[in-house]
Amino acid sequence: MDRKIRVLIAKVGLDGHQAGIRLVAQAIRDAGMEVVYLGLYNTVEQIVQAALEEQVDVVGLSSLCGAHMEVIPKVAQQLREKGMGGALLIAGGVIPNKDLPALQACGVAEVFKGGTPLADITSYISRTVREKRAAAVQ
């Protein structure tokens, strides 16, 4: 039997807004996945260390304070450096369209803007992780 999908959810830096990320974490859990919720005020190093320790399939970062172009690429780089480059990296929050190409170039698989239906997020995670696992078996 396949192990449950493990998703780390966190906010980086001083972004103190948590209503949206808590809803996303609950929706992921309700969809049958395991959630590692780090909450607020995490450093890049704390997120990467938790991803390693928890052996997560997905790292989801939320940004509402405008620091996404500084911190998300650092998380992506450190995940690669620590051998976790295969983890699905997703982001959400207030992220301008003009920043999407740069985030994708650094390794962000998908960006979910505010107002994205929770079912869209959970189905994307489930589908993408299943596809990655199937490809790894072949």
Steps between C-alpha positions, in 0.01 A plus 500: 500500500625849419601710795301815563616817331689715750470877460699759693320835522679811626533874495845651463626810675290759674175440313244472781187429297383145560130461424554381142786262573301339781207440264734347242661275762157381618384432141814297432446297815131454418605368157682215674855632494732547797574862586810630672392852596790722602289811533640851511840668515721223359846544360602341172726266697219389733276415206766303316604315818139406574451382140804275539404365840139436402587363153216695342380467144389863478620831642231767492595859578261788558596862447280802553764757589687546172818313597429202274772584246760507775407196705339246265804473269718448809278215617513345152880525488550353846258215428711410195826533695369266773383237251132589521475640147243234417250643748216686336537870585183706486419851612192704572383838610539845354747446218488726194477341155826670399685286759363164384765428232787565741342280767445220250860535379631449853293186550150594611263256333181698554380825657152514650375853536257613766149382423608176331244232586643266763396198290723628218798506736439157648431335164815656350714369787345154490522464122853638470646291783333185363650574155848558653479177695386304193784646291754406768386134490547470125 
